[in-house]
C-alpha cells in the first residue's frame, strides 16, 4: 500500500448509478485500510445481485435494502471473507431470501496487522463458485474469475454484458492491496494479476476506490510495482546483509502514512517468502539475507 490516507468525502448509504446495470452503495467504514469504505455493488434492473454486501452495519444493510427497492435478489456474492466484505451477507440473505454464493469459506487465525483483515467466521455460502461458474439474472450474467493472492479464496466477478470486472481487493482503485501471509501469497497474487492483464475487461469496479477505466494499464502498473518492490528487497539485502522486516519497511516506504507500516510489513514478508521459495533469500531468527544466485 503506497497511497497516503486521504479520506475523500463520499456519501454513504446512497445508491449511485455507475452504468445501466451497476449501482454502488458505500459502507460507513472508512479507515487507512479501507479508504473511504467498502463499496457494495447492486447489479441488474428488474432482478438483482449484490456483490460484497460489506460489514454488518445496520445503516449499511438498510441502505442496501433501500437500493434494492423490493426487487427480487437472485444472489448475494462475496469476493472473499474479510470482515469488511462478507458479514452483511447473512443478514441480507435473511431479509431477502437470496442465496449466498461466491467464494469458499475460510477461517484462519490471521496474524496480520488490522482488524479489517480478520476473516469472517460466520460466512456460510449456500453455493461455492469455481473458476468459470456463472450466476444469471434477467439482464445480467456474472462469471467467477479465481484470483488468489490477497486471500486464497478470492474471486473477481465479470459482468459479461458490460465487459466489467468486480475486483474486490485484488485490484483497488486507490492503492495496492495487502498480501498477508500465511494465507496471502505473493506468487499467487502475481499469477492472478497476469490473468487479469490477459483479459479484455473495459472497466474495473473495486471494493475500495474509484472505478478504473484503463484496467489493463493499472494491472500492468501494479504488477510492475510489485516487481520493483522485489528488486528493492533484493538490493537492500545484498547491500546490508541480514536485515529485519521493520528495517526494510522504514527504508522502502518513506513518505507513506506510518499507520500503513504494519500492513506494508506483511507484503514485504510475502515477497521474502516468495524469494525464499525461489532460492533467493533465507531467514534465521527474524533476520533475512540474500542468497547469491
C-alpha positions as protocol buffer text, in pm:
chain_id: "A"
residue {
  index: 1
  type: UNK
  ca { x: 0 y: 0 z: 0 }
}
residue {
  index: 2
  type: UNK
  ca { x: 161 y: 322 z: -111 }
}
residue {
  index: 3
  type: UNK
  ca { x: -104 y: 594 z: -127 }
}
residue {
  index: 4
  type: UNK
  ca { x: -130 y: 835 z: 166 }
}
residue {
  index: 5
  type: UNK
  ca { x: -453 y: 807 z: 362 }
}
residue {
  index: 6
  type: UNK
  ca { x: -682 y: 1074 z: 226 }
}
residue {
  index: 7
  type: UNK
  ca { x: -1041 y: 1026 z: 340 }
}
residue {
  index: 8
  type: UNK
  ca { x: -1222 y: 1162 z: 36 }
}
residue {
  index: 9
  type: UNK
  ca { x: -1573 y: 1273 z: 123 }
}
residue {
  index: 10
  type: UNK
  ca { x: -1825 y: 1049 z: -45 }
}
residue {
  index: 11
  type: UNK
  ca { x: -2185 y: 991 z: 56 }
}
residue {
  index: 12
  type: UNK
  ca { x: -2250 y: 669 z: 243 }
}
residue {
  index: 13
  type: UNK
  ca { x: -2583 y: 491 z: 225 }
}
residue {
  index: 14
  type: UNK
  ca { x: -2672 y: 629 z: -118 }
}
residue {
  index: 15
  type: UNK
  ca { x: -2711 y: 417 z: -431 }
}
residue {
  index: 16
  type: UNK
  ca { x: -2502 y: 578 z: -705 }
}
residue {
  index: 17
  type: UNK
  ca { x: -2563 y: 459 z: -1061 }
}
residue {
  index: 18
  type: UNK
  ca { x: -2237 y: 377 z: -1240 }
}
residue {
  index: 19
  type: UNK
  ca { x: -2372 y: 211 z: -1555 }
}
residue {
  index: 20
  type: UNK
  ca { x: -2705 y: 79 z: -1690 }
}
residue {
  index: 21
  type: UNK
  ca { x: -2658 y: -236 z: -1483 }
}
residue {
  index: 22
  type: UNK
  ca { x: -2441 y: -128 z: -1188 }
}
residue {
  index: 23
  type: UNK
  ca { x: -2507 y: 81 z: -877 }
}
residue {
  index: 24
  type: UNK
  ca { x: -2275 y: 135 z: -581 }
}
residue {
  index: 25
  type: UNK
  ca { x: -2352 y: 180 z: -211 }
}
residue {
  index: 26
  type: UNK
  ca { x: -2065 y: 292 z: 12 }
}
residue {
  index: 27
  type: UNK
  ca { x: -2049 y: 149 z: 364 }
}
residue {
  index: 28
  type: UNK
  ca { x: -1969 y: 380 z: 658 }
}
residue {
  index: 29
  type: UNK
  ca { x: -1640 y: 208 z: 747 }
}
residue {
  index: 30
  type: UNK
  ca { x: -1358 y: 437 z: 629 }
}
residue {
  index: 31
  type: UNK
  ca { x: -1009 y: 367 z: 758 }
}
residue {
  index: 32
  type: UNK
  ca { x: -645 y: 378 z: 644 }
}
residue {
  index: 33
  type: UNK
  ca { x: -702 y: 27 z: 505 }
}
residue {
  index: 34
  type: UNK
  ca { x: -1050 y: 60 z: 351 }
}
residue {
  index: 35
  type: UNK
  ca { x: -1001 y: 415 z: 218 }
}
residue {
  index: 36
  type: UNK
  ca { x: -1349 y: 575 z: 201 }
}
residue {
  index: 37
  type: UNK
  ca { x: -1510 y: 243 z: 300 }
}
residue {
  index: 38
  type: UNK
  ca { x: -1623 y: -82 z: 143 }
}
residue {
  index: 39
  type: UNK
  ca { x: -1826 y: -44 z: -175 }
}
residue {
  index: 40
  type: UNK
  ca { x: -2114 y: -284 z: -223 }
}
residue {
  index: 41
  type: UNK
  ca { x: -2249 y: -324 z: -574 }
}
residue {
  index: 42
  type: UNK
  ca { x: -2601 y: -391 z: -696 }
}
residue {
  index: 43
  type: UNK
  ca { x: -2617 y: -546 z: -1042 }
}
residue {
  index: 44
  type: UNK
  ca { x: -2929 y: -565 z: -1258 }
}
residue {
  index: 45
  type: UNK
  ca { x: -3254 y: -386 z: -1330 }
}
residue {
  index: 46
  type: UNK
  ca { x: -3562 y: -599 z: -1259 }
}
residue {
  index: 47
  type: UNK
  ca { x: -3388 y: -864 z: -1053 }
}
residue {
  index: 48
  type: UNK
  ca { x: -3054 y: -802 z: -892 }
}
residue {
  index: 49
  type: UNK
  ca { x: -2739 y: -946 z: -743 }
}
residue {
  index: 50
  type: UNK
  ca { x: -2548 y: -787 z: -455 }
}
residue {
  index: 51
  type: UNK
  ca { x: -2168 y: -810 z: -465 }
}
residue {
  index: 52
  type: UNK
  ca { x: -1967 y: -770 z: -142 }
}
residue {
  index: 53
  type: UNK
  ca { x: -2252 y: -671 z: 91 }
}
residue {
  index: 54
  type: UNK
  ca { x: -1992 y: -540 z: 334 }
}
residue {
  index: 55
  type: UNK
  ca { x: -1986 y: -509 z: 713 }
}
residue {
  index: 56
  type: UNK
  ca { x: -2294 y: -596 z: 917 }
}
residue {
  index: 57
  type: UNK
  ca { x: -2365 y: -233 z: 1000 }
}
residue {
  index: 58
  type: UNK
  ca { x: -2741 y: -173 z: 1041 }
}
residue {
  index: 59
  type: UNK
  ca { x: -2731 y: 157 z: 850 }
}
residue {
  index: 60
  type: UNK
  ca { x: -2548 y: -4 z: 559 }
}
residue {
  index: 61
  type: UNK
  ca { x: -2783 y: -300 z: 542 }
}
residue {
  index: 62
  type: UNK
  ca { x: -3079 y: -61 z: 548 }
}
residue {
  index: 63
  type: UNK
  ca { x: -2918 y: 137 z: 263 }
}
residue {
  index: 64
  type: UNK
  ca { x: -2874 y: -181 z: 59 }
}
residue {
  index: 65
  type: UNK
  ca { x: -3237 y: -277 z: 113 }
}
residue {
  index: 66
  type: UNK
  ca { x: -3344 y: 71 z: 9 }
}
residue {
  index: 67
  type: UNK
  ca { x: -3137 y: 45 z: -308 }
}
residue {
  index: 68
  type: UNK
  ca { x: -3278 y: -299 z: -384 }
}
residue {
  index: 69
  type: UNK
  ca { x: -3622 y: -137 z: -357 }
}
residue {
  index: 70
  type: UNK
  ca { x: -3821 y: -458 z: -331 }
}
residue {
  index: 71
  type: UNK
  ca { x: -3674 y: -618 z: -644 }
}
residue {
  index: 72
  type: UNK
  ca { x: -3602 y: -993 z: -632 }
}
residue {
  index: 73
  type: UNK
  ca { x: -3245 y: -1067 z: -526 }
}
residue {
  index: 74
  type: UNK
  ca { x: -3106 y: -1358 z: -726 }
}
residue {
  index: 75
  type: UNK
  ca { x: -2779 y: -1391 z: -535 }
}
residue {
  index: 76
  type: UNK
  ca { x: -2555 y: -1233 z: -274 }
}
residue {
  index: 77
  type: UNK
  ca { x: -2195 y: -1275 z: -387 }
}
residue {
  index: 78
  type: UNK
  ca { x: -1875 y: -1229 z: -188 }
}
residue {
  index: 79
  type: UNK
  ca { x: -1530 y: -1184 z: -339 }
}
residue {
  index: 80
  type: UNK
  ca { x: -1363 y: -1301 z: -17 }
}
residue {
  index: 81
  type: UNK
  ca { x: -1432 y: -1328 z: 354 }
}
residue {
  index: 82
  type: UNK
  ca { x: -1250 y: -1042 z: 522 }
}
residue {
  index: 83
  type: UNK
  ca { x: -1477 y: -876 z: 774 }
}
residue {
  index: 84
  type: UNK
  ca { x: -1531 y: -560 z: 573 }
}
residue {
  index: 85
  type: UNK
  ca { x: -1675 y: -761 z: 281 }
}
residue {
  index: 86
  type: UNK
  ca { x: -1893 y: -1057 z: 382 }
}
residue {
  index: 87
  type: UNK
  ca { x: -2062 y: -1025 z: 725 }
}
residue {
  index: 88
  type: UNK
  ca { x: -2370 y: -842 z: 592 }
}
residue {
  index: 89
  type: UNK
  ca { x: -2440 y: -1137 z: 360 }
}
residue {
  index: 90
  type: UNK
  ca { x: -2608 y: -1338 z: 635 }
}
residue {
  index: 91
  type: UNK
  ca { x: -2838 y: -1056 z: 744 }
}
residue {
  index: 92
  type: UNK
  ca { x: -2924 y: -957 z: 388 }
}
residue {
  index: 93
  type: UNK
  ca { x: -2997 y: -1319 z: 296 }
}
residue {
  index: 94
  type: UNK
  ca { x: -3239 y: -1347 z: 587 }
}
residue {
  index: 95
  type: UNK
  ca { x: -3410 y: -1026 z: 480 }
}
residue {
  index: 96
  type: UNK
  ca { x: -3438 y: -1108 z: 108 }
}
residue {
  index: 97
  type: UNK
  ca { x: -3440 y: -1488 z: 90 }
}
residue {
  index: 98
  type: UNK
  ca { x: -3149 y: -1477 z: -156 }
}
residue {
  index: 99
  type: UNK
  ca { x: -2878 y: -1743 z: -151 }
}
residue {
  index: 100
  type: UNK
  ca { x: -2522 y: -1656 z: -56 }
}
residue {
  index: 101
  type: UNK
  ca { x: -2300 y: -1752 z: -347 }
}
residue {
  index: 102
  type: UNK
  ca { x: -1935 y: -1694 z: -427 }
}
residue {
  index: 103
  type: UNK
  ca { x: -1604 y: -1760 z: -260 }
}
residue {
  index: 104
  type: UNK
  ca { x: -1534 y: -2058 z: -39 }
}
residue {
  index: 105
  type: UNK
  ca { x: -1547 y: -2017 z: 339 }
}
residue {
  index: 106
  type: UNK
  ca { x: -1212 y: -1963 z: 505 }
}
residue {
  index: 107
  type: UNK
  ca { x: -1146 y: -1948 z: 878 }
}
residue {
  index: 108
  type: UNK
  ca { x: -786 y: -1880 z: 967 }
}
residue {
  index: 109
  type: UNK
  ca { x: -603 y: -1728 z: 1258 }
}
residue {
  index: 110
  type: UNK
  ca { x: -471 y: -1414 z: 1093 }
}
residue {
  index: 111
  type: UNK
  ca { x: -162 y: -1260 z: 1249 }
}
residue {
  index: 112
  type: UNK
  ca { x: -190 y: -960 z: 1022 }
}
residue {
  index: 113
  type: UNK
  ca { x: -193 y: -600 z: 1143 }
}
residue {
  index: 114
  type: UNK
  ca { x: -551 y: -489 z: 1100 }
}
residue {
  index: 115
  type: UNK
  ca { x: -894 y: -580 z: 1231 }
}
residue {
  index: 116
  type: UNK
  ca { x: -1038 y: -532 z: 882 }
}
residue {
  index: 117
  type: UNK
  ca { x: -825 y: -823 z: 759 }
}
residue {
  index: 118
  type: UNK
  ca { x: -965 y: -1073 z: 1008 }
}
residue {
  index: 119
  type: UNK
  ca { x: -1172 y: -1342 z: 844 }
}
residue {
  index: 120
  type: UNK
  ca { x: -1548 y: -1366 z: 886 }
}
residue {
  index: 121
  type: UNK
  ca { x: -1608 y: -1685 z: 1088 }
}
residue {
  index: 122
  type: UNK
  ca { x: -1985 y: -1679 z: 1025 }
}
residue {
  index: 123
  type: UNK
  ca { x: -1969 y: -1679 z: 645 }
}
residue {
  index: 124
  type: UNK
  ca { x: -2167 y: -1981 z: 525 }
}
residue {
  index: 125
  type: UNK
  ca { x: -2234 y: -1985 z: 150 }
}
residue {
  index: 126
  type: UNK
  ca { x: -2523 y: -2180 z: 4 }
}
residue {
  index: 127
  type: UNK
  ca { x: -2311 y: -2247 z: -304 }
}
residue {
  index: 128
  type: UNK
  ca { x: -1940 y: -2201 z: -375 }
}
residue {
  index: 129
  type: UNK
  ca { x: -1842 y: -2085 z: -723 }
}
residue {
  index: 130
  type: UNK
  ca { x: -1546 y: -2239 z: -901 }
}
residue {
  index: 131
  type: UNK
  ca { x: -1348 y: -2053 z: -1164 }
}
residue {
  index: 132
  type: UNK
  ca { x: -1568 y: -2000 z: -1470 }
}
residue {
  index: 133
  type: UNK
  ca { x: -1900 y: -2072 z: -1295 }
}
residue {
  index: 134
  type: UNK
  ca { x: -2179 y: -1827 z: -1374 }
}
residue {
  index: 135
  type: UNK
  ca { x: -2480 y: -1673 z: -1200 }
}
residue {
  index: 136
  type: UNK
  ca { x: -2754 y: -1526 z: -1417 }
}
residue {
  index: 137
  type: UNK
  ca { x: -3035 y: -1278 z: -1381 }
}
residue {
  index: 138
  type: UNK
  ca { x: -3289 y: -1150 z: -1631 }
}
residue {
  index: 139
  type: UNK
  ca { x: -3049 y: -900 z: -1790 }
}
residue {
  index: 140
  type: UNK
  ca { x: -2708 y: -990 z: -1649 }
}
residue {
  index: 141
  type: UNK
  ca { x: -2451 y: -1267 z: -1626 }
}
residue {
  index: 142
  type: UNK
  ca { x: -2177 y: -1282 z: -1363 }
}
residue {
  index: 143
  type: UNK
  ca { x: -1881 y: -1515 z: -1412 }
}
residue {
  index: 144
  type: UNK
  ca { x: -1642 y: -1614 z: -1133 }
}
residue {
  index: 145
  type: UNK
  ca { x: -1275 y: -1542 z: -1201 }
}
residue {
  index: 146
  type: UNK
  ca { x: -1043 y: -1704 z: -947 }
}
residue {
  index: 147
  type: UNK
  ca { x: -779 y: -1456 z: -827 }
}
residue {
  index: 148
  type: UNK
  ca { x: -596 y: -1597 z: -524 }
}
residue {
  index: 149
  type: UNK
  ca { x: -322 y: -1388 z: -371 }
}
residue {
  index: 150
  type: UNK
  ca { x: -474 y: -1128 z: -140 }
}
residue {
  index: 151
  type: UNK
  ca { x: -651 y: -1430 z: 9 }
}
residue {
  index: 152
  type: UNK
  ca { x: -654 y: -1789 z: -112 }
}
residue {
  index: 153
  type: UNK
  ca { x: -1032 y: -1781 z: -163 }
}
residue {
  index: 154
  type: UNK
  ca { x: -1051 y: -1451 z: -355 }
}
residue {
  index: 155
  type: UNK
  ca { x: -1280 y: -1431 z: -658 }
}
residue {
  index: 156
  type: UNK
  ca { x: -1346 y: -1149 z: -902 }
}
residue {
  index: 157
  type: UNK
  ca { x: -1679 y: -1137 z: -1085 }
}
residue {
  index: 158
  type: UNK
  ca { x: -1706 y: -1049 z: -1454 }
}
residue {
  index: 159
  type: UNK
  ca { x: -2025 y: -878 z: -1573 }
}
residue {
  index: 160
  type: UNK
  ca { x: -2040 y: -1024 z: -1921 }
}
residue {
  index: 161
  type: UNK
  ca { x: -2289 y: -777 z: -2068 }
}
residue {
  index: 162
  type: UNK
  ca { x: -2072 y: -474 z: -1991 }
}
residue {
  index: 163
  type: UNK
  ca { x: -1721 y: -627 z: -2003 }
}
residue {
  index: 164
  type: UNK
  ca { x: -1681 y: -511 z: -1645 }
}
residue {
  index: 165
  type: UNK
  ca { x: -1496 y: -681 z: -1361 }
}
residue {
  index: 166
  type: UNK
  ca { x: -1571 y: -650 z: -990 }
}
residue {
  index: 167
  type: UNK
  ca { x: -1222 y: -684 z: -847 }
}
residue {
  index: 168
  type: UNK
  ca { x: -1283 y: -693 z: -472 }
}
residue {
  index: 169
  type: UNK
  ca { x: -949 y: -632 z: -302 }
}
residue {
  index: 170
  type: UNK
  ca { x: -734 y: -792 z: -572 }
}
residue {
  index: 171
  type: UNK
  ca { x: -715 y: -458 z: -752 }
}
residue {
  index: 172
  type: UNK
  ca { x: -824 y: -146 z: -566 }
}
residue {
  index: 173
  type: UNK
  ca { x: -880 y: 197 z: -710 }
}
residue {
  index: 174
  type: UNK
  ca { x: -664 y: 386 z: -461 }
}
residue {
  index: 175
  type: UNK
  ca { x: -369 y: 169 z: -360 }
}
residue {
  index: 176
  type: UNK
  ca { x: -202 y: -168 z: -396 }
}
residue {
  index: 177
  type: UNK
  ca { x: -355 y: -441 z: -184 }
}
residue {
  index: 178
  type: UNK
  ca { x: -202 y: -611 z: 118 }
}
residue {
  index: 179
  type: UNK
  ca { x: -73 y: -964 z: 65 }
}
residue {
  index: 180
  type: UNK
  ca { x: -51 y: -1100 z: 418 }
}
residue {
  index: 181
  type: UNK
  ca { x: 88 y: -1447 z: 492 }
}
residue {
  index: 182
  type: UNK
  ca { x: 11 y: -1714 z: 589 }
}
residue {
  index: 183
  type: UNK
  ca { x: -296 y: -1706 z: 363 }
}
residue {
  index: 184
  type: UNK
  ca { x: -184 y: -1424 z: 135 }
}
residue {
  index: 185
  type: UNK
  ca { x: 59 y: -1550 z: -128 }
}
residue {
  index: 186
  type: UNK
  ca { x: 273 y: -1325 z: -347 }
}
residue {
  index: 187
  type: UNK
  ca { x: 339 y: -1582 z: -620 }
}
residue {
  index: 188
  type: UNK
  ca { x: -35 y: -1649 z: -649 }
}
residue {
  index: 189
  type: UNK
  ca { x: -106 y: -1276 z: -650 }
}
residue {
  index: 190
  type: UNK
  ca { x: 132 y: -1219 z: -940 }
}
residue {
  index: 191
  type: UNK
  ca { x: -18 y: -1508 z: -1138 }
}
residue {
  index: 192
  type: UNK
  ca { x: -367 y: -1368 z: -1076 }
}
residue {
  index: 193
  type: UNK
  ca { x: -254 y: -1022 z: -1186 }
}
residue {
  index: 194
  type: UNK
  ca { x: -120 y: -1162 z: -1512 }
}
residue {
  index: 195
  type: UNK
  ca { x: -451 y: -1337 z: -1564 }
}
residue {
  index: 196
  type: UNK
  ca { x: -635 y: -1005 z: -1545 }
}
residue {
  index: 197
  type: UNK
  ca { x: -385 y: -840 z: -1778 }
}
residue {
  index: 198
  type: UNK
  ca { x: -464 y: -1110 z: -2034 }
}
residue {
  index: 199
  type: UNK
  ca { x: -839 y: -1043 z: -2014 }
}
residue {
  index: 200
  type: UNK
  ca { x: -1035 y: -786 z: -2217 }
}
residue {
  index: 201
  type: UNK
  ca { x: -1233 y: -610 z: -1945 }
}
residue {
  index: 202
  type: UNK
  ca { x: -1305 y: -244 z: -2017 }
}
residue {
  index: 203
  type: UNK
  ca { x: -1366 y: -128 z: -1657 }
}
residue {
  index: 204
  type: UNK
  ca { x: -1289 y: -245 z: -1305 }
}
residue {
  index: 205
  type: UNK
  ca { x: -1521 y: -188 z: -1009 }
}
residue {
  index: 206
  type: UNK
  ca { x: -1304 y: -231 z: -697 }
}
residue {
  index: 207
  type: UNK
  ca { x: -1432 y: -270 z: -344 }
}
residue {
  index: 208
  type: UNK
  ca { x: -1228 y: 36 z: -243 }
}
residue {
  index: 209
  type: UNK
  ca { x: -1160 y: 338 z: -460 }
}
residue {
  index: 210
  type: UNK
  ca { x: -1291 y: 473 z: -788 }
}
residue {
  index: 211
  type: UNK
  ca { x: -1382 y: 271 z: -1097 }
}
residue {
  index: 212
  type: UNK
  ca { x: -1083 y: 202 z: -1320 }
}
residue {
  index: 213
  type: UNK
  ca { x: -1142 y: 285 z: -1688 }
}
residue {
  index: 214
  type: UNK
  ca { x: -798 y: 176 z: -1811 }
}
residue {
  index: 215
  type: UNK
  ca { x: -789 y: -159 z: -1634 }
}
residue {
  index: 216
  type: UNK
  ca { x: -504 y: -340 z: -1811 }
}
residue {
  index: 217
  type: UNK
  ca { x: -282 y: -33 z: -1770 }
}
residue {
  index: 218
  type: UNK
  ca { x: -344 y: -31 z: -1396 }
}
residue {
  index: 219
  type: UNK
  ca { x: -294 y: -407 z: -1366 }
}
residue {
  index: 220
  type: UNK
  ca { x: 38 y: -383 z: -1550 }
}
residue {
  index: 221
  type: UNK
  ca { x: 140 y: -91 z: -1331 }
}
residue {
  index: 222
  type: UNK
  ca { x: 58 y: -281 z: -1013 }
}
residue {
  index: 223
  type: UNK
  ca { x: 246 y: -586 z: -1136 }
}
residue {
  index: 224
  type: UNK
  ca { x: 543 y: -364 z: -1219 }
}
residue {
  index: 225
  type: UNK
  ca { x: 518 y: -208 z: -874 }
}
residue {
  index: 226
  type: UNK
  ca { x: 546 y: -550 z: -711 }
}
residue {
  index: 227
  type: UNK
  ca { x: 850 y: -634 z: -924 }
}
residue {
  index: 228
  type: UNK
  ca { x: 1002 y: -301 z: -820 }
}
residue {
  index: 229
  type: UNK
  ca { x: 942 y: -383 z: -452 }
}
residue {
  index: 230
  type: UNK
  ca { x: 1101 y: -724 z: -501 }
}
residue {
  index: 231
  type: UNK
  ca { x: 1406 y: -559 z: -658 }
}
residue {
  index: 232
  type: UNK
  ca { x: 1427 y: -314 z: -367 }
}
residue {
  index: 233
  type: UNK
  ca { x: 1424 y: -601 z: -119 }
}
residue {
  index: 234
  type: UNK
  ca { x: 1695 y: -792 z: -302 }
}
residue {
  index: 235
  type: UNK
  ca { x: 1916 y: -483 z: -327 }
}
residue {
  index: 236
  type: UNK
  ca { x: 1854 y: -399 z: 37 }
}
residue {
  index: 237
  type: UNK
  ca { x: 1959 y: -747 z: 148 }
}
residue {
  index: 238
  type: UNK
  ca { x: 2260 y: -753 z: -84 }
}
residue {
  index: 239
  type: UNK
  ca { x: 2379 y: -414 z: 40 }
}
residue {
  index: 240
  type: UNK
  ca { x: 2324 y: -456 z: 411 }
}
residue {
  index: 241
  type: UNK
  ca { x: 2350 y: -823 z: 491 }
}
residue {
  index: 242
  type: UNK
  ca { x: 2099 y: -974 z: 733 }
}
residue {
  index: 243
  type: UNK
  ca { x: 1802 y: -745 z: 798 }
}
residue {
  index: 244
  type: UNK
  ca { x: 1471 y: -747 z: 984 }
}
residue {
  index: 245
  type: UNK
  ca { x: 1145 y: -657 z: 814 }
}
residue {
  index: 246
  type: UNK
  ca { x: 1086 y: -330 z: 1010 }
}
residue {
  index: 247
  type: UNK
  ca { x: 1423 y: -202 z: 887 }
}
residue {
  index: 248
  type: UNK
  ca { x: 1322 y: -273 z: 527 }
}
residue {
  index: 249
  type: UNK
  ca { x: 981 y: -109 z: 568 }
}
residue {
  index: 250
  type: UNK
  ca { x: 1118 y: 214 z: 718 }
}
residue {
  index: 251
  type: UNK
  ca { x: 1362 y: 245 z: 429 }
}
residue {
  index: 252
  type: UNK
  ca { x: 1137 y: 131 z: 144 }
}
residue {
  index: 253
  type: UNK
  ca { x: 816 y: 310 z: 243 }
}
residue {
  index: 254
  type: UNK
  ca { x: 943 y: 662 z: 313 }
}
residue {
  index: 255
  type: UNK
  ca { x: 661 y: 913 z: 267 }
}
residue {
  index: 256
  type: UNK
  ca { x: 389 y: 656 z: 335 }
}
residue {
  index: 257
  type: UNK
  ca { x: 142 y: 706 z: 620 }
}
residue {
  index: 258
  type: UNK
  ca { x: 308 y: 533 z: 918 }
}
residue {
  index: 259
  type: UNK
  ca { x: -27 y: 375 z: 1004 }
}
residue {
  index: 260
  type: UNK
  ca { x: 27 y: 158 z: 696 }
}
residue {
  index: 261
  type: UNK
  ca { x: 372 y: 35 z: 800 }
}
residue {
  index: 262
  type: UNK
  ca { x: 245 y: -281 z: 967 }
}
residue {
  index: 263
  type: UNK
  ca { x: 44 y: -371 z: 657 }
}
residue {
  index: 264
  type: UNK
  ca { x: 344 y: -292 z: 437 }
}
residue {
  index: 265
  type: UNK
  ca { x: 547 y: -528 z: 652 }
}
residue {
  index: 266
  type: UNK
  ca { x: 307 y: -809 z: 570 }
}
residue {
  index: 267
  type: UNK
  ca { x: 356 y: -755 z: 197 }
}
residue {
  index: 268
  type: UNK
  ca { x: 735 y: -740 z: 247 }
}
residue {
  index: 269
  type: UNK
  ca { x: 709 y: -1074 z: 427 }
}
residue {
  index: 270
  type: UNK
  ca { x: 508 y: -1214 z: 136 }
}
residue {
  index: 271
  type: UNK
  ca { x: 783 y: -1104 z: -103 }
}
residue {
  index: 272
  type: UNK
  ca { x: 1050 y: -1258 z: 119 }
}
residue {
  index: 273
  type: UNK
  ca { x: 867 y: -1590 z: 141 }
}
residue {
  index: 274
  type: UNK
  ca { x: 837 y: -1592 z: -238 }
}
residue {
  index: 275
  type: UNK
  ca { x: 1209 y: -1518 z: -271 }
}
residue {
  index: 276
  type: UNK
  ca { x: 1282 y: -1794 z: -20 }
}
residue {
  index: 277
  type: UNK
  ca { x: 1077 y: -2042 z: -222 }
}
residue {
  index: 278
  type: UNK
  ca { x: 1276 y: -1943 z: -531 }
}
residue {
  index: 279
  type: UNK
  ca { x: 1609 y: -1990 z: -351 }
}
residue {
  index: 280
  type: UNK
  ca { x: 1696 y: -1619 z: -346 }
}
residue {
  index: 281
  type: UNK
  ca { x: 1664 y: -1538 z: 26 }
}
residue {
  index: 282
  type: UNK
  ca { x: 1672 y: -1710 z: 363 }
}
residue {
  index: 283
  type: UNK
  ca { x: 1567 y: -1630 z: 717 }
}
residue {
  index: 284
  type: UNK
  ca { x: 1710 y: -1709 z: 1058 }
}
residue {
  index: 285
  type: UNK
  ca { x: 1578 y: -1574 z: 1388 }
}
residue {
  index: 286
  type: UNK
  ca { x: 1381 y: -1298 z: 1214 }
}
residue {
  index: 287
  type: UNK
  ca { x: 1676 y: -1180 z: 1008 }
}
residue {
  index: 288
  type: UNK
  ca { x: 1669 y: -1212 z: 630 }
}
residue {
  index: 289
  type: UNK
  ca { x: 1964 y: -1229 z: 393 }
}
residue {
  index: 290
  type: UNK
  ca { x: 2011 y: -1270 z: 20 }
}
residue {
  index: 291
  type: UNK
  ca { x: 2140 y: -1592 z: -133 }
}
residue {
  index: 292
  type: UNK
  ca { x: 2383 y: -1541 z: -418 }
}
residue {
  index: 293
  type: UNK
  ca { x: 2247 y: -1666 z: -749 }
}
